[in-house]
Amino acid sequence: MKSAKRITIPQTRADNDRLEALLARVARHDRDALAELYGCTRGAVYAAMLSYLKNVEEAQDAAQDAYLQIWENAHAYRARGTPMAWILTVARNLAKMRLRQRARIADLSEEEWQAVPARAENVTAEERLLLQDSLAALGEEERRVVLLHAAGAKHREIAQALELPLATVLSKYRRAVKKLGAHMEGAQNDDAENG
């Protein structure tokens, strides 16, 4: 397969146009287009799955299943919103189906929490632990909003993916950022006092 030019999340109309063109090619069962689409969007899809399923392995499996769903349903995509919102909706629906089948939501294990900040580049082991601890201080929906935004999703796309009003997503994000900042500042002050 060709190596895909990486787009974290579309930020411009040109990025959206590119994803729409890829979806059109996927609808015609173009495997190269699917590989390129995967390369461009996998981070956001995985973050969405992890935020719902709270299990690294299940999130990875579900993300792969999401791309199978996209492969089978790309012909149904209509450019009403953004292509990324549609992709995240496919992921969300699949995650919810898995949750219904599982019938319970378990907390992330220590190993799974470490997997989230482990994907961050240029972060020390100490910073990873602080990030892990800080994310654990957030509520479930706040954590989902933060993880999706960190993966590059726009607030509007997060609102569509989580089926929440945009104002709710914005307020949850602002509140979560304040909590994270306060938590990290407290941890730094503790280190300064102990150091």
N, C-alpha and C positions, 0 to 999 in steps of 0.2 A: 504494500500500500504506500501511496505517496505520503511524505511528511506534511502535516497540515500546518498552515500559518496559524499561530495561536492567537485567538481573541478571547480575552477573559470573559467579558460580557460586552455586547455591542454598545458602543457609546455614541455612535454617529449614525446618520441615515445610511451612509455607505455600508457600515457594518450590518445594519438591519437588511439592506438590500442584498448583501452577500449571503446572509443566512436564509433569506427568502429564496434566493436562487438555488442554494444548496438543498433546501426542502423540496423545491420543484424537481430537482434532479433525483433526490431520494425517492420521490413519488414515482419516478420512472425506473426505480430499482437500480440506481447507479451506486455501486458499492464504494467507489472512490469518494463520491459526495458524502456518503454516510461516514466514512472514515474522517473526512475533513470536518464535517459537522461535529462529530464526536470530539475531535481534537480542539475545536473551538469552544465547546460548551460543557465538557465533562466535569470541570471543577464546580460549576454552579449546580449541575444535576446531582453530583455526589453530595454536595453540601445540603441540598434540599432533602435528599434521601436520608442522610445522617441525622438531620434535624428532626425528622419524623420518626425514624426507626430506632435511633439511638444504639445502633449496633454496627460496628465497622464492616464486618463481613456481610451482613444482611444488606447494608446500604450499598456496598459494592455490587452485590448480586442484583439488587433492585435497580441500580443505575444501568447495568447491562440490559436488564429486562425493559427499562424505559426506552433504550435505543432500539430494541426489537419492536416495541409498540410504535415508536416514531417511524421505523421502517415500514411497518404494516399500515400505518394511518397517515402518512405524510400527504397522501392525496386529499385528505379531509381538511388540511390546513387552509384557512382563509385569512387573508391579511386584514384583519379587523383591529388587532392590537399590534404587538411586536412579536416577531418569531420566537424570541426568547421567552416571552410570557406563555406562549403556546407550549413550548418545550417544557417549561417548569410546571405547567398545568398537567401535562401528561405524567410527569414525574410525581406530582402531588397525588393525582388520582390513583396511580399505581401504589404509592406508599400507603394511602388510606385503605386501599383494598387489602394490602398485606397486614395492616393493623387490625382490620376487621377479622381477618383470618386468624391472626395471632391472639386477638381478643384481650391483650393486655400490653401495656407499655412499661418496659423495665428501664431503670436508670442505666446510664453508661457505666461500664466497668472502668477501673483505673487505666487499663490498657487502651480502651476505646477513647477515653478522654485525652490520653497522650497522643493518640493518632491525629486529633484535630490540629493542635498547635505544631505537631511534628512536621506538617506539610508546609509550614511557614519557612521561608528562606531567610538566611542571615539572622537567625534567632538563637541565642545561647541556651544551654540546658536550663539555666536559672530562669531566663525569661520565659521559656516554655512552661515551667512549673507555675510561674506567676500567672501566665495567660490561662493555663488550665484551671487554676484555683479561682481566677476572676470569672471565667465563663460559668463555673459551677455556682457562683453567687447570683446568677441571673435566673429569672423565671423561664419556663419552657418556651413561651412564645417570644420573649425577649431574645433568648438564645438563638431561636430559629431566624429571627429578623437579622441579628448581628452576623450569624454565620453566612446567611445568603448575601447580605450586603458586603461582607468581607470577600466573598467569592466574586463580587462585582455586579450583582443584580441591582437594578434600580429600584427605588422604593415602590414605584408603580407596579413593577413586575412582581415584587415580593407580595404586594397587596393582592394581586390576582392569584398568585400561586398559593397563598395561605387563606384565600377567601376572607380577607379582612378589608375594612375601609382604609383608604390611603391615609387619612388623618390618624387612624389607630396605629398603623405601621410607623408613621412619622413620630408619634408620641412615644411608642414603645422603643423605637431606635434611640431617640434623644434620652429617654429615661435610662436605657441600658448603657449608653455611652457615659452618662453621669455616674452610674453605679460602677462601671468598669474603672473610670478615672479615680473615683474615691477609693475603690478597693486597691488599685495599684499604688496610689499615693500613700495610703495607710501602710501597705507592705514596704514601700521604700522608706517611710519614716521609721518603721520597726527595725529595718536593716541598719539605718543610720544610728539609731539608739543602741543597737546591739553590737555595732561594728566599731 
